[in-house]
Amino acid sequence: MAAVEELEVEVERILPGGMGLAHAGGKTVFVSLAAPGDRVRVRIDRQQGDLLFASIVEILKPSPLRIEPPCPYFGRCGGCDFQQLTYEAQLAAKADIIRDCLHRIARLENVPEILVTPSPRDWRYRMRATWQIDREQRQIGYYERGSRRVCDVADCAVLLPELQETLERVRATEWSMFPPALKHLDVVAGENGVSLSPPFAEFETNELSLTVRGEVYRFNAEAFFQINPSLLGSLIDFAIAGASGETVLDLYCGVGLFTLPLARRFRHVIAVESNSIAVRFARRNLQHAGLSNARVVTATVTDWFRSDSRTHGPVDFILLDPPRAGAESAVIKGILDLHPSQISYVSCDPATLARDLKKLLAGGYIIDAIVAFDLFPQTHHVETVVRLTKT
Ligand SMILES: C[S@@+](CC[C@H](N)C(=O)[O-])C[C@H]1O[C@@H](n2cnc3c(N)ncnc32)[C@H](O)[C@@H]1O
């Protein structure tokens, strides 16, 4: 059997993707679950060219930013990868990650200081989750790190209390009640209960609601809703600050988180979303709010640009909030072709954000302001909003 290679390294900083960066013998080492300043002995798990992927075997000298991860599943569960950092260090690492992407991928020369707005709750904040089910092993939880094995989780410390209580009820359900083909459960909490998809046993795909900045949003576990309710008001305020005019596009609109407040500021709103369940909720949310100046289209944004985007007049403002993969090239081209005077890009992945920003900057836009929001404490994920103006 080949000897397992071990190295001693010093972790320099946290990289996009959440791993620690170190160097040894001319090679770059990516260390998982590290803290900047850690001196550690690592085991090389795999090699990709000159890149070594490693995990910590022993902490020789802990970083001053390191704390004891409070969750008993940390390290095995694939859910959280920042519990080893103080909360302040998590925020600083996220600011570095965004700066790194803007500098390296978007090729921004003078990257501004990035403010990462802290989450009012850094534990028990998540209102949405996906629980993996392994019937054979009788396990319910999250995938283990880097694997498709289910880590059996009885208490998840980032879930809102009502979701934790639901997890306990799901776990207490007789296995005979679980549908044989059930592989995972989507679950979301609102002000009036919890919704599960697919429904089974006593659990239903209830319609829920949540009020943010006076707007009431209805949704269920089958449509996207943001994870951290405690920052949504600030996220909306910053993303649409100062925006008003004739026509606005809300691309990747979900159940209408931005569509409703935009409909109060613009004469016409066109919102585009591919999930038909989310579209149905977005339309109902607008209707209940008495807003009849918004049209919600069921389409991928690429298809919409291909077919419909010429059926309206000039567009003043475009808000886009794509999934992690970012906006497709055709979408960025479609946005540039419409020449909006302002763009607000809401992103949950700094790398794809930076890739798309590079094209928007080359297309004649400048960055007005960037603010990040820590919607995902205890993980390396971060939400970033960039506001751009046409030069
Ligand atoms: C990050 S969520 C944002 C949703 C909404 N803006 C919000 O804040 O609640 C991205 C949304 O894009 C939708 N989506 C994913 N790919 C899409 C595509 N190619 N075209 C249109 N919508 C898409 C998803 O269903 C999801 O609702």
The ligand as an SDF file (V2000), in Angstrom:
LIG
                    3D

 27 29  0  0  0  0  0  0  0  0999 V2000
  -31.1580   32.7270   -6.2170 C   0  0  0  0  0  0  0  0  0  0  0  0
  -32.8300   32.4110   -6.5990 S   0  0  0  0  0  0  0  0  0  0  0  0
  -33.4810   34.0490   -6.4990 C   0  0  0  0  0  0  0  0  0  0  0  0
  -34.9720   34.1330   -6.3890 C   0  0  0  0  0  0  0  0  0  0  0  0
  -35.5230   35.4890   -5.9270 C   0  0  0  0  0  0  0  0  0  0  0  0
  -34.8980   36.5990   -6.5940 N   0  0  0  0  0  0  0  0  0  0  0  0
  -35.4040   35.6280   -4.4300 C   0  0  0  0  0  0  0  0  0  0  0  0
  -34.5520   36.4060   -3.9660 O   0  0  0  0  0  0  0  0  0  0  0  0
  -36.1510   34.9620   -3.7000 O   0  0  0  0  0  0  0  0  0  0  0  0
  -32.7450   32.0400   -8.2830 C   0  0  0  0  0  0  0  0  0  0  0  0
  -34.0910   31.7530   -8.9500 C   0  0  0  0  0  0  0  0  0  0  0  0
  -33.8380   31.5330  -10.3360 O   0  0  0  0  0  0  0  0  0  0  0  0
  -34.6480   30.4770  -10.8060 C   0  0  0  0  0  0  0  0  0  0  0  0
  -33.9370   29.9770  -11.9850 N   0  0  0  0  0  0  0  0  0  0  0  0
  -32.8990   29.1070  -12.0590 C   0  0  0  0  0  0  0  0  0  0  0  0
  -32.4340   29.0250  -13.3160 N   0  0  0  0  0  0  0  0  0  0  0  0
  -33.2040   29.8530  -14.0660 C   0  0  0  0  0  0  0  0  0  0  0  0
  -33.2050   30.2260  -15.4340 C   0  0  0  0  0  0  0  0  0  0  0  0
  -32.3150   29.7160  -16.2670 N   0  0  0  0  0  0  0  0  0  0  0  0
  -34.1000   31.1300  -15.8540 N   0  0  0  0  0  0  0  0  0  0  0  0
  -35.0240   31.6460  -14.9890 C   0  0  0  0  0  0  0  0  0  0  0  0
  -35.0620   31.3530  -13.6840 N   0  0  0  0  0  0  0  0  0  0  0  0
  -34.1610   30.4750  -13.2280 C   0  0  0  0  0  0  0  0  0  0  0  0
  -34.7810   29.5340   -9.6400 C   0  0  0  0  0  0  0  0  0  0  0  0
  -35.9670   28.7610   -9.7520 O   0  0  0  0  0  0  0  0  0  0  0  0
  -34.8220   30.5140   -8.4580 C   0  0  0  0  0  0  0  0  0  0  0  0
  -36.1460   30.8760   -8.1630 O   0  0  0  0  0  0  0  0  0  0  0  0
  1  2  1  0
  2  3  1  0
  2 10  1  0
  3  4  1  0
  4  5  1  0
  5  6  1  0
  5  7  1  0
  7  8  2  0
  7  9  1  0
 10 11  1  0
 11 12  1  0
 11 26  1  0
 12 13  1  0
 13 14  1  0
 13 24  1  0
 14 15  1  0
 14 23  1  0
 15 16  2  0
 16 17  1  0
 17 18  1  0
 17 23  2  0
 18 19  1  0
 18 20  2  0
 20 21  1  0
 21 22  2  0
 22 23  1  0
 24 25  1  0
 24 26  1  0
 26 27  1  0
M  CHG  2   2   1   9  -1
M  END
$$$$
